[in-house]
Structures are given as structure tokens and as C-alpha cells.
């Protein structure tokens, strides 16, 4: 006789923790980007060197777990987005995760430069990060998603990584 296992195994808990949502709510993604803009601008304007740690942590947390371990991601998905009452706008997750990965590269670079005492160089990377996040938050232009599309078209990112992307871009290309 089979036994029903009602406990969640540690491996599946870890897999669930280190997953990224697919699809992603575009409304929440844009609000998180707005939060990144605000944090980067305040960090640069007020010379908050220590805040580069928070910015870098946020990107690493989001690329590894989506909003799960990101304080900004949690605040946006649990508090801000539900209170806005906007209709959810699902978009493919893999390009958004790729974009967060680019954010990891830029924010960790800013963090390392800050630690080495190169604050002006760190400000440049934070400024570039803020610029990309501003495009996402204000205009819905995700530079990381655009790069992901180029890499898919070039065959660098296999089609099976994002089947939905293939459908979207095939349809989008046909109408363009």
C-alpha cells in the first residue's frame, strides 16, 4: 500500500526557493525597477557608499530567487502592486531574469569599486544601472530583455530556454 508523503523534501524546498517566476508580472517588474532608480540616485546623490551593498544584494537575491529573498521584491509584490489595483500583465520570466543578471554584474562592479576606493567609477556603474532601470520603470523598455532577444536570435540562448519568447518574437517580427 502506497504511503502519502505530506512533507516537503529539503531538495524540493531548495529548488522552489532558488527559482524565478515565469511568467513575471510586468507591473511589479517596473515598480521594482523604479525602486532601483530611487536607491541608485540616493546612493550617488548622498554619497551612501554603504548602500551599494544593499543594491548588489537585491540584484543577487532577485536573480537567484525572484522576489522571494529580495526586500524590495517582497515590498513591491506584497504591498505596492496589490494596492494599485492594476490588471496583472504577465511577461516571460527568462528575459527578466537575464536582465537581473546584468544588474548583478553592474551592482557588484559598483560594490567592488566602492570597496577599492574608486567611488567615482562606482557612481558611473550605479548611474548606468539607474538609467537602465529608469527605461524599464518609466517606458517599459528592458535593455536586458532586448539583449536576451538578440542572443536568442543569434542562437547563443537556446530556444527551449524560453519557448514563450520564441512565440512572442516570431509574432512581433512578423508584424514589424
Phi, psi and omega in degrees: 000133182287147180252133179275123180265108181267356178270149178267128181290147180305321181296320180287330174296317180294318179298319179293320180296313182267058176231164180237136183296143175210108011278172178251143175281114181302326179299311180294320180300318180290326177291322175298318178300321177297321176297322178295317177303309182301313181296317180294316181296314178297319180299315180290309186296323184259001179065033181281078181305319182300334183289344176296332176296315181294317179297313180296316178303316181302316179293317179298315180299316182290323180290327180278323189228012186065221181279353190305310183255010180261116177303318178296316178299318178295315180300315182292311185286331183262333186247303189287303184304312180299327182283342180284333179070021179276149177294137178296139178238092183288134174228162182299138182284317184305318178295325179293321177294320177300317178298319177297325177297321175295321175300323176300312182300314181291317183289322177292324175298315178299320180296313180297315179299320177298313180299328180275357178089013179259066186299319181299317177295321178297320178299324178298313180294321176295323177295318177296319177298315178297320179298315179295319179293326177295317177301318179294309187290317186273325188239357181071022179259108182261105182296322177297322178293322177297316178297320178302316180298317179297316180294326176293315180297327180280352179085006179287319175261119182297147182303325183291347176296324181211082178301321179300322179298317179303315180295315181298310185288328176295316178294316181296319180293324181292330181268349183279000000 
